[in-house]
Amino acid sequence: MSLKETSDISIKEVRRDFPVFRHYPSLAYLDSAATAQKPQSVIDAVKGFYERENANVHRAVYPLAEKSTALYESSRSEVARFIGAERDELIFTKGSTESLNIIANALATSGRYKTFVVPTFEHHSNFLPWQYHSLKNEIKFVALPIMGAELTMTEVEENLTGVEAPFVFSIGGLINATGYRTPFEDLTELVHSFGGLIVIDGAQLVPHEIFDFKKVNSDFLVFSGHKMLAETGIGCLVGRAELLDDLTPFVFGGGMVDRVSIETSSYAKERTSRLEGGTQNISGAVSLASACRYLNKIGMSAIHKHVSYLTETAREMLKQISNVTVYSPPDSHAILLFSHKNIHSHDLAEFLGRTQEVAIRSGHHCAQLQMEALGITSACRASFYFYNTVEDVERLIEGISKAERWFL
């Protein structure tokens, strides 16, 4: 199966949309889980903003500023539609990390929540804020133990039994280190039945499949623009309206105030203003809206099918190399974590990059506790997106074989 078989757009046509592949025609870019490449349409949207609409938003009444504000807010609406949320349920942030910190800080200082629960296979960005704020605010912290790379509903239910409510359960939709897709739909229902809130880290999930915030019925969703074709430094915090209204501001300053006095100050009633203090990343919002348009043009279902095919093809090929161990579970998506018995992950990644033009990542992937559960300290990670080809996968496998001859 290929993108051509699942969409009217061929993979060859898609790759022409990405300037990086014109500049580096031999590049096999297998690091999209770290950051995705950018199509020309997104680059042009950012360039067009700076050429035609560049002014600060929500600040002035002259025409250029009004045009900039209209573009910024229309970008919010477009991104909200992409993930099935209302316009005023979406807050622009710097990315998933900042979004998670905003939520953890606000919920911890509210005095309402008794426990924070986070699985140990989470990216550090979805572990450290909950751990830090629980310790700082004397909230119980439960690090849900994960043996290996997957969890079961039974394990979660057993760990939630006895947890004092209300609590917060935060989990990744698609796990950064291994590509494991968590059963977040069922987990949402389970967490709610125990009296908790659920936060879904969608940094890896949202770029790869259709996500409907309302249908999933989650309480909060966070995701990052740069993993889905947009600029770095832009992301989103999505929350149910009544929960966003209860969040205390994380950034205090221009644009988020209602009235300032010597004794005390009040803040904007509109949640998007109150939670977006200071000048926002306007071009980033424009780029994210453009990225959503591009992804919709390709089709999220077609993207998911193509990437699934590449993931399974790569898995089967890696399994044929006797000294390679694949740690990603059988149904992982877009991401394969693996190591070589006799070549350190950093050495293998550097060899592939410098001699074969195959870009993969190595290390602990901001998931040290996950590495411990797998019995390793470092591994290689190959990640796929819809602009990748079977030839990219074949070059990865060929490169590993060449590395074996070089090192061994």
Beta strands, then each sheet from edge to edge (+ up, - down):
strand 1: 28-29
strand 2: 90-93
strand 3: 115-119
strand 4: 140-144
strand 5: 167-172
strand 6: 196-201
strand 7: 220-224
strand 8: 235-239
strand 9: 257-260
strand 10: 265-267
strand 11: 324-326
strand 12: 335-340
strand 13: 358-359
strand 14: 361-363
strand 15: 379-383
sheet 1: 1+ 13+
sheet 2: 2+ 8- 7+ 6+ 5+ 3+ 4+
sheet 3: 9+ 10-
sheet 4: 11+ 12- 15+ 14-
end
